[in-house]
Amino acid sequence: MSRRFKTYILAIAAAYTPAAAFCQKVAPDLQALKNWTVTNRSAEPITEAQGKGIHLNEMPGDGLMILKDADFADGTIELDIKGSNKFQQSFVGVAFHVQNPATFDAVYFRPFNFKSDDPVRRTHTVQYISMPDNDWEKLRNQFPGKYEQPVNPVPDADEWFHVRILIKGRHVAVYVNNAQKPSLEVEKLNATTHGGLGLWVGNNSAGSFANLTFTPDKGKLAYGNNPEPGRWPECLDMLSKLYNDGFLSTETFSRGKNAIPNAQLAVIAGCNHVVFFCNFPAVWDTVEPFLSN
């Protein structure tokens, strides 16, 4: 085409925003059990002061409730947890980078140690493990005080408490009840960089969980390029509004012309923007009048 196009780069790469990016902070429904894989526990929906959540029952052995199709790498996990003051019967936490029910990282709490009169027990309050090779017993024996610590501020053992876990590369930091300083900081003990995530309870332990969210770091998408299960209609509606009212308006092209006065109009090949597949006539109806001016 000999004509020198006027003044705008149609930067499809910049416009291409996967659906997950619109729902960057993912808040899975803990009560939508079809979206979860529960191992060695029964899951019962609950409604308490913290809102709607899930309760995992007490059974011998560890239990997991893992979100289907989630693939989490680096980012932030937040949730509310409630255990109990039952000695050696309350181990509650989060599993991440899950490869299978036997292979995962986890951070968990022993609420019965939160306010123990024994200062040694208080140092065994928040724990990191890397299963199956590095359980709590091995880590305590070989690295005392490294992979378990007290928590600060100290919650009540029978009450809800808030947890925020930051994962970046091999670094894991655990914050309790909106504290500015972490209660535990460790380096992961395996080479996994991503995997599933969900809830974890220990041997003979029940636990309640609510308000789970996870926010992948920029460029680290959850659910591949898809939104959270069950939220396709919401994300498609957002995309539709974006296409109809935002990027594909003539006004948007005109603003680009003014912002980049010496640019040319071009399409960047290989950028698979959904609207080109779904409704190319709408794209051309917007671009053609701009080119004719």
Summary of the structure (lengths in Angstrom):
residues: 293
radius of gyration: 24.2
end to end distance: 17.1
largest distance: 83.4
contacts: 892
relative contact order: 0.23
helix: 24%
strand: 32%
